Amino acid sequence: MQDQGRSTRKRTGGRLKNVRNRRKDELGRLPTETEVGEPRFRTVDVRGNGTKTRALATNVASVNKGDETVPADIEDVVENDANPNYIRRNIITKGAVIETSEGRARVRSRPGQTGQVNAVLLEE
């Protein structure tokens, strides 16, 4: 979420003056909308001494089948509660239901934050 800043007006309609400028740590970034496709990643610096690997696109998921985890190919996004348009655009977010080579699975990781798709097979 990008920083919109404080309102320039009071409740009464009067103007508010800036006390200080924006700080670097108050800025946000646009969401990383991970698509289904040829894997593409971007590394971004975060506050402190860390980094995040963002998945811009991926077609591989680690699917949990009971007590074992197997790699599977992502074929399609079936359901996404975050945004109905994400289904049409094949965008993967946490909680999305994806069609894989192993069957339907729900995404449990945050691909835009961690760079990987971890999913749990759905019982049908």
LINJO-V657715 format. One record per run of one state. SS is the DSSP state (H for helix, E for strand, C for the rest). FROM is the first residue (numbers start at 1). TO is the last residue. Records with the same first field share a line. If there is no record, write none. Layout:
SS: FROM-TO + FROM-TO
This chain:
C: 1-8 + 10-14 + 16-23 + 27-33 + 37-39 + 46-50 + 59-59 + 66-67 + 80-84 + 89-90 + 93-96 + 101-102 + 108-110 + 115-117 + 122-124
E: 9-9 + 15-15 + 34-36 + 40-45 + 51-58 + 60-65 + 68-79 + 91-92 + 97-100 + 103-107 + 118-121
H: 24-26 + 85-88 + 111-114
